[in-house]
């Protein structure tokens, strides 16, 4: 069993929910917290995601945008091949400890950094500026 996410993780997740939901709605996408991406035998649970309404299911084969909030010692960056294999269009990686946002888009089966999302009216620099980053001791 996994322990609950750190305070920093939860604080960032709450802010992302408030910021991303209206942007997703404006783009015709659904947005939400943890979901199952893949199959019962091989899956990941991104912290947040956006998907097209027709892709709604208990087990998503793909999503438009997966969001990972980095926790100390996790393997977020090692998940990129899985997300690419599941044709996730964009991946946002938010690191509370580094106070950084990496936004990646799938291009020729590999993720490349982008300055602006192709899905919603937002980008990594804008997001990093709008987040109220937790204090360094908040985990």
N, C-alpha and C positions, 0 to 999 in steps of 0.2 A: 504494500500500500504506500502511496506517495503522500508526503506531508502537504499541507495547504501551502499555496504560494506565499511568498514573503509580503510584508507590508508594502514595500516599494512596487512590487508586481501588481498587487491589488489596487493601489492608488493610480498607477498608470492605466490599468485596464478600465477602471471606472471613467477616467477622462476620455479614453479612446472611444468608449461606448457613446458618450455624449457628443463627441466631435464627429465620429464616423457615421452614425445613424442618419442624420439629415443629408449628408453627402451621398450615401448609398441610395436613399429614397429618391433623391433628385436624379440619380443615374439609372433608376429602375431596377436597383438591386436590393436584395434583402441583406440585413446585417445582424450578426448576433455573436454571442459568446461561444464557448467550446462546442465543437461538433465532431462527428466521426468522419474522417476523410480516408477513404480506401475501402478495405473489406474487413470482415470480422477477423480474418487471419493476419492481416497486415495493414495497420492503420496508424494515423497520427491524429492528435487533437490540438489543432492550432488554438491559441488563446482567443482569437476573434477571427471572423471571416465575413466575406461578402460573396453572395452567389446569386445567380439568376433564378427567378421564381420557378421556372420549369425544372430546375435542378434540385428542388427541395426533396429531401428524403431523410430517413434515419441514418443511412450510410451514403455519404456523398462520394461520387467517383471523382469529382473535381469541384473547385470553387474558383471564383474570379480573383479573389484576393485572400491570402492567408496572412494572419498577423501573429507573430511570435514575440513575446516579451521575454527577454533574456533573464534567467535567474542564475545566481552563482553556481558554477559547475555544470550547467546543462549543456546539451548537445545541439543547440539550435542550428548552428552553421553546418552541422553534419546531416541535417534533414533536407538540404537543397536537392539532392538527387531524387529523393522520394517525391517531393513536390513537383519537380520537373517531369517525372514519370507519370504523374497524375494530371499533367497539363494545367497546373495552377498558373494563371496569367501573370499575377504579380504577387510578390512576397514583401511584407513590411517587417523589419526586425527592429524592435525598440529595445535599447539597452539602458535601463535606469542607472546602472553604475557608471557607465561612460557618458550618460546623458546624450545619447546619439540615436539617430534614426537612419537606417539603411533601407532604401526602397529599391527593389529589384524587379525587373520585367523579364519574362521568359522570351528568349530570342534564339532560335535554332537549337532548342533543347538545352540551353544554358541560361543562367540568370546573369543579367548585366545591370549595373546601377543606372537609375534614371533620376532626373531632376524633377519630373512631374509624372503623376499617374496617368495612364491612358484610359483609366476607368472612371475616376472621379476627379473633381476639380480640387486637387490637393497635391502636395509634394513633401519630401522629407524635411527640407529646411523650414518650411512653413509649419509643419507639425512640431518639429523640435522647438520652435519659438513659442508655440501655443501651449505646450505642456508645462505644467507646474511640477518640475522635477522634485522627487522626494529628497530629503536630506541624505547625505552619504551614509549615515549610520542606520538608515531605515531598511537595510537588507536589500 
